[in-house]
């Protein structure tokens, strides 16, 4: 599990890594650091990546990385936000793919799970980050989860807002548990798909009299 990064024997204090107020060249540098962090997670486990590795991958100084992110947790939480935004763009979320809420939701979750297959390390990293007590990390993760919720909400045209929120909660819980089990090698992608299909069946099928 990630902890406080140490450089030269000194622990660095937490700092907000928000891009607000940064100049164009600073935004570009921050983007390059985040992109390097994501690239490393494609080929290594989260606990094998060090801030120094990210600095080398981004071709920037270690101190520069710390100027934008006070810890590895903050860096990867920010990376989760960027990754999720681009991820959902790649699976072409429109909210119009299907005649009913049930059909739209089933199709978008299937595409999401299949697109996740090359990212088990990312899901495992999120499992670690979700245990963090760092307020900045929590803020980033809230934004990450909002990307998922927005994607699912786009599929729900026909339900009342209250019912749609309940569906989001139920399907989100099944999705989180199933994808965690997959990332840990406990389930196959096909088993994840079946669990999500069954959850959608239970949510939308009429209750017996």
Secondary structure, DSSP 8 states (H G I E B T S, - for coil): -----EETTEE--------TT--HHHHHHHHHHHHHHHHHHHHS-GGG--HHHHHHHTTS-HHHHHHH-SSHHHHHHHHHHHHHHHHHHHTT--S-SSSSHHHHHHHHHHHHHHHGGG-HHHHHHHHHHTT---HHHHHHHHHHHHHHHHHHHTT--SS-HHHHHHHHHHHHHHHHHHHHHHHTTSS-HHHHHHHHHHHHHHHHS----
